[in-house]
Amino acid sequence: MSWTWLHRFASPPYVYALATRLTPWFAWPATLLIVGGLYGGLVLAPPDYQQGDGFRIIYVHAPSAWMSLMVYTTMAAAAAVGLIWRIKVAHAVAASCAPIGASFTFAALVTGALWGEPMWGTYWEWDPRLTSELVLLFLYLGYMGLRAGIEDTQRADRASALLAVVGVVNVPIIHYSVTWWNSLHQAPSVMRLAKPTMPPAMLVPLLMMLLGFTLYFVAVLLVRLRGEVLGRERAASWIREVLSA
Amino acid sequence: MRTFLDMGGYAAFVWPSYAVTLAVVVLNVMWARRALARSRAAARRRLSARLETA
């Protein structure tokens, strides 16, 4: 099998045009899934037998937490590709991920605190899951700060990529923290190999939100990626065509 | 409607959670669009500067 088709994805004009074309195909399904998931989660799902209507925070908390980890993993993978094969577009993907991931990590922490107070009696605890998620926020902020501090884009790409790749060890720590340590945080009820522990009326809206947020991430990433790719190009003639369009 | 907004007594926790998350969702779209618009403007400036010096 030939891998030459892959090379197109390292070509800035190809990626720019592809990103432009693909964005609506992710944005619209994402919107429909999120609106449907919100309706299902807030209106159709029955209250939890223990947590009442308070459990509905899960429909924004779990997707935010999922985003925080999925976006970081994407960022680290793109950074690694950029480092190993010196592909500018890969660095542009990594740089595009950071602000998205940071903001959803923030949302995961805030919604977690708002869930923790009524259920555990505290907004915050230095618990393994909560602490490692806070470390993730600092990794994102460190990555963005490092980029902002280096003027030369190529050097910023390489230095921040190294940080992103090293920081990826935190991802499995967050994921398994509730299993490895005795945590306040509840154990996974969806992302597990055995059958999920939720009835379908609760589970379906959650899966819609998780998928909706994932597609939304791709859409936002593609918009950001175009800006990042454009910023890395100097003399290319394709830029004129893109700007006149 | 009242009972829906009351969220079984958890309104003070449920609604702020939704507000924060949806704000992050909307802000990310706005930030991404603004970042792209800025890159395009910067590229346009570079392009015209190149034409003047050429």
Chai-1 contact restraints between the chains, C-beta under 6 A:
chainA,res_idxA,chainB,res_idxB,connection_type,confidence,min_distance_angstrom,max_distance_angstrom,comment,restraint_id
A,G52,B,G8,contact,1.0,0.0,6.0,A-B,restraint_1
A,D53,B,M7,contact,1.0,0.0,6.0,A-B,restraint_2
A,D53,B,G8,contact,1.0,0.0,6.0,A-B,restraint_3
A,D53,B,Y10,contact,1.0,0.0,6.0,A-B,restraint_4
A,G54,B,Y10,contact,1.0,0.0,6.0,A-B,restraint_5
A,R56,B,V14,contact,1.0,0.0,6.0,A-B,restraint_6
A,I57,B,V14,contact,1.0,0.0,6.0,A-B,restraint_7
A,I57,B,S17,contact,1.0,0.0,6.0,A-B,restraint_8
A,V60,B,S17,contact,1.0,0.0,6.0,A-B,restraint_9
A,V60,B,Y18,contact,1.0,0.0,6.0,A-B,restraint_10
A,V60,B,T21,contact,1.0,0.0,6.0,A-B,restraint_11
A,S64,B,T21,contact,1.0,0.0,6.0,A-B,restraint_12
A,I100,B,N28,contact,1.0,0.0,6.0,A-B,restraint_13
A,S103,B,V24,contact,1.0,0.0,6.0,A-B,restraint_14
A,S103,B,N28,contact,1.0,0.0,6.0,A-B,restraint_15
A,A107,B,V20,contact,1.0,0.0,6.0,A-B,restraint_16
A,A107,B,T21,contact,1.0,0.0,6.0,A-B,restraint_17
A,A107,B,V24,contact,1.0,0.0,6.0,A-B,restraint_18
A,V110,B,V20,contact,1.0,0.0,6.0,A-B,restraint_19
A,T111,B,S17,contact,1.0,0.0,6.0,A-B,restraint_20
A,L114,B,F13,contact,1.0,0.0,6.0,A-B,restraint_21
A,L114,B,P16,contact,1.0,0.0,6.0,A-B,restraint_22
A,L114,B,S17,contact,1.0,0.0,6.0,A-B,restraint_23
A,P118,B,Y10,contact,1.0,0.0,6.0,A-B,restraint_24
A,P118,B,F13,contact,1.0,0.0,6.0,A-B,restraint_25
A,V220,B,N28,contact,1.0,0.0,6.0,A-B,restraint_26
A,V220,B,A32,contact,1.0,0.0,6.0,A-B,restraint_27
A,V223,B,A32,contact,1.0,0.0,6.0,A-B,restraint_28
A,V223,B,L36,contact,1.0,0.0,6.0,A-B,restraint_29
A,R224,B,A32,contact,1.0,0.0,6.0,A-B,restraint_30
A,R224,B,A35,contact,1.0,0.0,6.0,A-B,restraint_31
A,R226,B,L36,contact,1.0,0.0,6.0,A-B,restraint_32
A,G227,B,A35,contact,1.0,0.0,6.0,A-B,restraint_33
A,G227,B,L36,contact,1.0,0.0,6.0,A-B,restraint_34
A,G227,B,S39,contact,1.0,0.0,6.0,A-B,restraint_35
A,L230,B,S39,contact,1.0,0.0,6.0,A-B,restraint_36
A,L230,B,A43,contact,1.0,0.0,6.0,A-B,restraint_37
A,G231,B,S39,contact,1.0,0.0,6.0,A-B,restraint_38
A,I239,B,A43,contact,1.0,0.0,6.0,A-B,restraint_39
A,L243,B,R44,contact,1.0,0.0,6.0,A-B,restraint_40
